[in-house]
């Protein structure tokens, strides 16, 4: 295939383009509050082990993604693919190692006071942004206040409201956040309203990346087109909906990646993308799951498929503020009416039935949860008790380009018809879905999902279903569910430093949530990509999914 140059806007006039495609139908931005693109693949696809080889530096890794990203601004980026790429451009104070343990990144050292309220970070003095300036503590104060500023529209705002004075700042009653202090040029001190064990995880999220405050002030909302981060790479060219090019950050002080550059191609026919990987025109195709089962059933091509299990969940959310889902009997009826085993079959075995809010791949189990086996008679009884013996009409929203959610919505529509509920399907683009579903009293129900932001049950229970996190816009609690007893348990768990007691509190909260049934947990998904054999190394990461710095190219 002869592929023509395709970029039209360059941030570096010296950049030249090779091995890029053109004339592709553009897709829509991928999803989501850290939910991944799961694989709807043939069951025979397998991970092929690679013999130990000597890693080499150099070359360009050519990636393909089905749809563009909402933004690579770390304050905005929140879907799985965006965060993976954002980590190439921006870095923060903390990170995770290959065992999902918290480690320093651009903090030379860090500490927490014995009462769990004050976090101190000593910055590495050699950390620099890609435009050359040294990273300072004030850059972190600025970045965190920017997340909290409602004008930014950051989906990460609620994570940082536990900082002392954050709510006053976010609601316009203060011009600075009391709990954020640049004690000196390279020392950041953060004081919380209450003790928080999980705040260390929050500070490892990509939201909390260093930002050059002078550039953000200069460019405002257009900063994403003039980015300078402290990560190992920088953006050198881009065209919205077509692609991006990343090259090494010459000022990066850490251990940088093996490849010299990333060539990110966006959009086009997904089956063609699979063939491009096979032919060597692309190295890595994300979303290979939807390239077609027939492609993956060919034994000669299975070596191109790599899959991993992720800590994630796909779910059917029910808005508890809107009729008829205000009634918990109706919500429990939904749980009994939906055939989740069929969803796994539709996924060709790439997943497993979800039985709770917290994925089973988390390092804890909860044996106290109520079960909801497929039982349409029970569903009809509950609907009759709630006054809906003849059923009702409702709508299901989902992202039209995400095949797993399309299949789930269609399957749920058929299941609910068998208990008298008439469903209208409402497919939307990813940006439209996110705005609508996260706005209060807009969406009655929908299919969505979540990949862990950090390895703790609070990232599912608290972030997604705490009543104290409900906001009128940009809300992660898509069910707008609140239960005072649940919220009290979550608050106690947040302030508890002892592991066994925290686990017990979270298990109690999850049990109450499942009884209230604001969700129908559907499936724990697996992730798959198509990878050309010249791509070597082990990029999989237990939190970030992929760390492309670990990839190197053969030949």
C-alpha positions in Angstrom: 0.0 0.0 0.0 1.4 3.4 -1.0 0.6 5.8 1.8 0.8 9.5 1.2 1.8 12.3 3.7 -1.3 13.4 5.6 -0.4 16.1 8.1 -1.3 19.7 7.3 -0.3 21.6 10.4 3.1 21.2 11.9 4.5 22.7 15.1 8.0 22.1 13.8 8.7 23.2 10.2 11.6 20.7 9.9 9.3 17.7 10.5 8.8 15.4 7.4 6.1 12.7 7.2 6.4 9.2 5.9 4.4 6.0 6.1 1.2 7.8 6.8 -2.3 7.2 5.4 -4.8 9.4 3.7 -8.4 9.4 2.5 -9.8 7.7 5.6 -13.3 8.1 7.0 -12.8 9.9 10.3 -14.2 8.4 13.5 -15.4 9.9 16.7 -13.3 10.4 19.8 -13.0 7.3 22.0 -14.4 7.1 25.4 -14.1 7.5 28.7 -13.8 8.0 32.3 -11.0 5.8 32.3 -13.0 2.9 30.4 -11.1 0.9 27.9 -12.0 -0.4 24.4 -12.6 -4.0 25.1 -12.2 -6.8 22.7 -15.0 -8.4 20.7 -12.7 -11.0 19.2 -12.6 -14.6 18.4 -12.0 -16.8 21.4 -8.8 -18.3 19.8 -6.8 -15.1 20.0 -3.8 -15.4 22.3 -0.8 -13.6 23.7 2.4 -14.8 22.1 5.5 -14.9 24.3 8.6 -13.1 23.0 12.0 -14.5 23.6 14.5 -12.3 25.5 16.2 -9.9 23.1 18.5 -6.9 23.5 16.5 -3.7 23.3 17.6 -1.1 20.9 16.9 2.6 20.6 15.6 4.5 17.6 12.8 4.4 15.0 9.2 5.6 14.9 6.4 3.6 16.4 3.4 3.9 14.1 0.1 3.7 16.0 -3.5 3.6 14.8 -6.5 4.6 16.9 -10.1 4.4 15.6 -11.1 7.8 17.0 -9.5 11.1 18.2 -9.2 12.2 21.8 -11.2 14.8 23.5 -7.9 16.4 24.7 -4.4 15.6 25.7 -4.4 18.4 28.2 -3.9 16.5 31.5 -6.6 18.4 33.3 -9.1 17.2 30.7 -7.9 13.8 29.4 -9.7 11.1 31.2 -10.5 8.2 28.8 -8.0 5.3 28.8 -6.3 6.0 25.5 -5.9 9.7 26.2 -4.3 9.0 29.6 -1.8 6.5 28.0 -0.7 9.1 25.6 -0.8 12.0 28.1 1.8 10.1 30.2 4.2 10.4 27.3 3.9 14.2 27.4 3.4 15.1 31.0 4.6 13.7 34.3 3.8 14.3 38.0 5.2 13.7 41.4 4.2 10.0 41.8 3.8 7.0 39.6 3.3 3.2 39.8 5.9 0.5 39.2 5.2 -2.8 37.4 3.6 -4.2 40.6 1.2 -1.2 40.9 3.1 0.1 43.9 3.4 3.9 44.4 6.9 5.2 43.6 8.4 8.7 43.2 8.4 10.1 39.7 9.4 13.7 39.5 9.4 14.0 43.3 12.8 13.2 44.7 11.1 12.1 48.0 7.7 12.5 49.6 6.2 12.0 53.1 2.8 12.0 54.9 2.3 13.2 58.5 1.2 10.6 61.1 -2.3 12.1 61.1 -2.7 11.4 57.4 -3.5 15.1 56.6 -0.4 16.7 55.2 1.6 15.4 52.2 5.0 16.9 51.4 6.9 16.5 48.1 10.5 17.5 47.4 10.8 18.0 43.6 13.7 16.8 41.6 15.6 20.0 40.6 16.6 18.5 37.2 13.0 18.1 36.0 12.3 20.4 33.1 9.5 21.2 30.7 10.0 20.5 27.0 10.5 24.3 26.4 13.5 24.2 28.8 12.3 25.7 32.0 12.8 24.0 35.4 9.7 22.5 37.0 8.8 24.4 40.2 6.5 23.8 43.1 4.4 26.7 42.0 3.7 24.9 38.8 2.0 22.1 40.8 0.0 24.7 42.8 -1.1 26.3 39.6 -2.0 22.9 38.0 -4.1 21.7 41.0 -5.9 25.0 41.3 -6.7 24.9 37.5 -8.3 21.4 38.0 -10.4 22.8 40.8 -11.5 25.9 38.8 -14.9 25.1 37.4 -14.1 27.2 34.3 -11.6 24.5 33.3 -14.3 21.8 33.2 -11.9 19.1 34.5 -13.5 15.7 35.1 -10.9 15.4 37.9 -12.2 18.2 40.0 -13.9 16.0 42.6 -10.7 14.0 43.3 -9.1 17.1 44.7 -11.9 18.7 46.7 -10.5 17.0 49.9 -7.7 19.6 49.9 -8.2 22.2 52.6 -10.0 25.2 51.2 -10.6 23.5 47.8 -14.4 23.8 48.0 -14.2 27.5 48.9 -12.0 28.1 45.9 -14.1 26.0 43.5 -17.3 27.8 44.6 -15.8 31.3 44.2 -15.4 32.1 47.9 -11.6 32.2 47.8 -8.9 33.2 45.3 -6.4 30.6 46.4 -6.6 27.1 47.9 -5.4 27.3 51.5 -4.1 23.7 51.6 -1.7 24.2 48.6 1.6 25.7 49.5 4.9 26.1 47.6 7.1 26.1 50.7 10.1 26.9 48.6 11.1 26.6 44.9 11.2 22.8 45.0 8.9 21.8 48.0 5.2 21.3 47.6 3.0 20.9 50.7 -0.6 19.8 50.6 -2.9 19.8 53.6 -6.2 18.0 53.5 -9.5 18.7 55.3 -9.4 15.2 56.8 -7.0 12.2 56.8 -7.0 10.4 53.5 -5.1 7.2 52.7 -6.2 7.3 49.1 -4.9 10.8 48.4 -1.5 9.3 47.5 -3.2 7.5 44.6 -5.0 10.8 43.6 -1.6 12.5 43.3 -0.4 9.7 41.0 -3.2 10.4 38.5 -2.3 12.1 35.3 -4.5 15.1 36.3 -1.8 16.1 38.8 0.8 16.6 36.2 3.2 19.6 36.2 2.1 22.5 33.9 4.2 25.5 32.8 2.0 28.1 34.3 3.2 30.9 32.0 2.2 29.0 28.8 -1.2 28.0 30.2 -2.0 31.6 31.1 -0.9 32.7 27.7 -2.9 30.2 25.7 -5.8 29.5 28.0 -8.2 26.9 26.5 -5.9 26.5 23.5 -3.0 25.2 25.7 -3.6 21.7 24.3 -2.3 23.0 20.9 0.8 24.6 22.5 1.7 22.0 25.0 4.9 21.8 26.9 5.1 19.0 29.5 7.8 17.4 31.6 7.4 13.9 30.1 9.8 12.1 27.8 8.1 13.2 24.5 6.6 16.4 23.0 4.0 17.1 20.3 5.7 18.3 17.1 2.7 18.1 14.7 -1.0 17.5 14.8 -4.2 17.7 12.9 -7.5 17.2 14.7 -9.2 14.0 13.7 -6.3 12.9 11.5 -3.2 12.4 13.7 -0.4 13.5 16.0 3.4 13.2 16.0 5.4 13.0 19.2 9.2 13.3 19.3 11.7 13.1 22.1 11.8 15.9 24.8 15.5 16.8 24.8 15.1 18.3 28.3 13.7 15.2 29.9 15.8 14.2 32.8 14.6 10.6 33.5 14.9 7.3 31.8 13.3 8.0 28.4 11.8 5.6 25.9 13.4 3.5 23.3 11.7 4.8 20.2 12.6 8.3 18.8 9.1 9.2 17.8 5.4 8.2 17.7 3.3 8.6 14.5 -0.4 8.5 15.6 -2.9 7.9 12.8 -6.6 8.4 13.7 -9.7 7.2 12.0 -10.5 5.1 8.9 -11.8 1.7 8.3 -10.8 -0.7 11.2 -10.6 -3.8 9.0 -8.1 -1.9 6.8 -6.2 -0.9 9.9 -5.8 -4.6 10.8 -4.4 -5.3 7.3 -2.1 -2.3 7.7 -0.6 -4.0 10.8 -0.3 -7.3 9.0 1.4 -5.7 6.0 3.8 -3.6 8.2 2.3 -0.2 7.3 1.3 0.3 11.0 2.9 -1.2 14.1 0.0 -1.1 16.6 -3.7 -0.8 16.1 -5.8 0.0 19.1 -9.4 -1.2 18.9 -8.4 -4.2 16.8 -11.3 -5.9 18.5 -13.7 -4.4 16.1 -11.7 -5.2 13.0 -13.8 -8.3 12.5 -14.0 -11.7 14.0 -13.2 -13.4 10.7 -9.7 -11.7 10.6 -8.9 -13.1 14.0 -10.2 -16.6 13.4 -7.4 -17.2 10.9 -4.7 -19.2 12.8 -2.1 -17.6 10.6 -3.0 -14.2 12.0 -3.5 -14.9 15.7 0.1 -14.0 16.5 -0.8 -10.3 15.7 -3.3 -10.2 18.6 -2.2 -9.3 22.2 -4.7 -9.3 25.0 -4.7 -8.6 28.7 -7.2 -8.6 31.5 -7.9 -5.2 32.9 -9.3 -4.0 36.2 -12.5 -2.6 34.6 -16.2 -3.0 34.5 -18.9 -2.4 31.9 -22.3 -1.4 33.5 -25.8 -0.3 32.8 -26.5 2.8 34.9 -30.0 3.8 36.1 -30.6 7.4 37.0 -32.1 7.2 40.5 -33.4 10.8 40.3 -35.7 10.1 37.3 -38.8 8.0 37.1 -39.2 5.0 37.0 -35.7 4.4 38.4 -36.3 6.3 41.6 -37.9 3.1 42.8 -35.3 0.5 44.0 -37.8 -2.3 43.1 -37.6 -1.2 39.4 -33.8 -1.1 39.6 -33.6 -4.6 41.1 -36.0 -5.8 38.4 -33.5 -4.6 35.8 -30.8 -6.7 37.4 -33.0 -9.8 37.2 -34.1 -9.2 33.6 -30.7 -8.9 31.9 -28.9 -11.9 30.5 -25.2 -11.1 31.3 -24.0 -14.5 30.2 -25.1 -13.7 26.7 -23.0 -10.5 26.8 -19.9 -12.6 27.4 -20.8 -14.9 24.5 -21.3 -11.8 22.3 -17.8 -10.8 23.3 -16.5 -14.2 22.1 -15.3 -15.0 25.7 -13.3 -11.8 26.0 -14.6 -11.0 29.5 -16.5 -12.5 32.4 -19.9 -11.7 34.1 -19.6 -8.9 36.6 -21.2 -9.7 40.0 -20.4 -6.5 41.9 -19.3 -2.9 41.6 -15.6 -3.6 42.3 -14.0 -5.9 39.7 -13.0 -9.3 40.9 -9.4 -8.7 39.7 -9.0 -6.3 42.6 -6.9 -7.9 45.4 -10.0 -8.5 47.6 -13.3 -10.3 47.4 -16.7 -9.6 48.8 -18.7 -12.7 49.6 -21.6 -10.7 51.2 -23.0 -9.3 47.9 -26.6 -10.1 46.9 -26.8 -12.0 43.6 -29.1 -11.3 40.6 -29.3 -14.4 38.4 -31.4 -14.2 35.3 -34.9 -14.5 36.6 -37.6 -12.8 34.5 -40.4 -14.0 36.7 -38.8 -12.2 39.6 -38.3 -9.1 37.5 -42.0 -9.1 36.6 -43.0 -9.4 40.2 -40.9 -6.5 41.2 -42.3 -4.4 38.4 -45.8 -5.2 39.4 -45.1 -4.3 43.1 -43.8 -1.0 41.9 -46.9 -0.2 39.8 -45.5 -1.1 36.4 -47.3 -4.4 35.7 -47.7 -3.4 32.1 -44.1 -2.2 31.8 -43.0 1.3 30.7 -41.0 3.1 28.1 -37.5 4.3 28.5 -34.3 5.2 26.6 -30.8 3.7 26.7 -27.9 6.0 25.7 -24.5 4.7 24.6 -21.5 5.6 22.5 -22.2 4.7 18.8 -18.6 3.9 17.9 -17.9 1.6 20.9 -18.9 -1.9 19.7 -19.1 -3.5 23.1 -21.6 -0.9 24.3 -23.6 -1.1 21.1 -23.9 -4.8 21.5 -24.8 -4.5 25.2 -27.5 -1.9 24.5 -29.1 -4.0 21.8 -29.0 -7.1 24.0 -30.5 -5.2 26.9 -33.2 -3.8 24.7 -34.3 -7.4 23.8 -34.1 -8.6 27.4 -36.3 -5.8 28.7 -38.8 -6.3 26.0 -39.4 -9.8 27.5 -40.6 -8.2 30.8 -42.8 -5.5 29.1 -40.3 -2.6 28.9 -40.1 -0.8 25.6 -36.6 0.6 25.0 -35.6 3.3 22.5 -31.9 3.2 21.7 -30.1 6.5 21.7 -26.6 6.3 20.2 -24.4 9.4 20.5 -20.8 10.4 19.7 -18.4 10.2 22.6 -18.3 13.9 23.3 -22.1 14.3 23.2 -22.6 11.2 25.4 -20.1 12.5 28.0 -21.8 15.9 28.3 -25.3 14.5 28.4 -24.8 11.6 30.7 -22.8 13.6 33.2 -25.4 16.4 33.4 -28.0 16.1 36.1 -31.5 14.8 35.1 -30.6 14.4 31.4 -30.3 10.6 30.9 -32.5 7.9 32.4 -30.2 5.0 31.6 -27.2 4.1 29.6 -24.2 1.8 29.0 -20.9 2.9 30.3 -17.8 1.6 32.0 -14.7 2.3 34.1 -11.1 1.2 34.2 -9.3 1.8 37.5 -7.5 5.1 37.9 -5.7 3.7 40.9 -5.5 0.2 42.6 -8.0 0.8 45.4 -11.7 -0.1 45.7 -12.5 3.6 46.5 -11.9 4.3 42.8 -15.1 2.4 42.0 -17.2 2.8 45.1 -16.5 6.3 46.1 -15.7 8.0 42.7 -18.7 6.4 40.9 -21.4 6.0 43.5 -20.8 8.5 46.4 -23.6 10.9 46.9 -21.2 13.5 48.1 -19.6 13.6 44.7 -22.8 14.5 42.8 -22.5 17.7 40.8 -24.9 19.2 38.3 -22.4 18.9 35.4 -19.3 16.7 34.8 -20.5 14.1 37.3 -18.9 10.7 37.4 -21.9 9.3 39.4 -24.0 8.7 36.3 -26.8 7.1 38.4 -26.9 10.3 40.6 -27.2 7.8 43.4 -27.0 8.8 47.1 -27.5 6.9 50.3 -26.5 8.5 53.6 -25.5 5.2 55.2 -23.3 4.4 52.2 -21.7 7.8 52.2 -20.9 7.6 55.9 -19.2 4.2 55.3 -17.2 5.7 52.4 -16.1 8.7 54.5 -15.0 6.4 57.4 -13.1 4.2 55.0 -11.4 7.2 53.4 -10.1 8.3 56.8 -9.0 4.8 57.9 -5.4 4.0 57.5 -5.6 0.3 58.7 -6.1 -2.0 55.7 -8.4 -4.6 57.2 -10.8 -2.1 58.7 -10.8 -0.2 55.4 -11.7 -3.3 53.5 -14.5 -4.2 55.9 -16.0 -0.7 55.5 -15.8 -0.8 51.7 -17.4 -4.3 51.6 -20.3 -3.0 53.7 -20.8 0.0 51.4 -20.7 -2.3 48.3 -23.3 -4.6 49.7 -25.7 -1.7 50.4 -25.1 -0.4 46.8 -25.9 -3.7 45.3 -29.2 -3.9 47.3 -30.1 -0.4 46.2 -29.1 -1.4 42.6 -28.2 1.9 40.9 -26.3 -0.2 38.3 -26.7 -3.5 36.5 -23.0 -4.7 36.5 -22.6 -6.3 33.1 -19.1 -7.6 32.3 -15.5 -7.4 33.3 -13.7 -6.7 30.0 -10.5 -7.8 28.5 -8.3 -5.5 26.3 -6.9 -6.4 23.0 -4.7 -4.7 20.4 -3.1 -5.8 17.1 0.6 -5.6 17.1 3.1 -6.1 14.3 5.9 -8.6 15.2 8.6 -5.9 14.8 7.2 -4.3 18.0 9.1 -5.8 20.9 9.2 -5.3 24.7 6.5 -5.6 27.3 4.5 -2.3 27.4 1.6 -3.7 29.5 1.2 -1.9 32.9 -1.3 -2.9 35.7 -2.6 0.7 36.1 -1.9 2.6 32.9 -2.5 -0.5 30.6 0.3 0.5 28.2 3.6 2.3 28.8 5.0 2.9 25.3 8.4 4.0 26.7 9.0 0.2 27.2 8.5 -0.6 23.5 11.3 -1.0 21.1 11.5 -1.8 17.4 13.3 -4.7 15.8 15.1 -3.9 12.6 
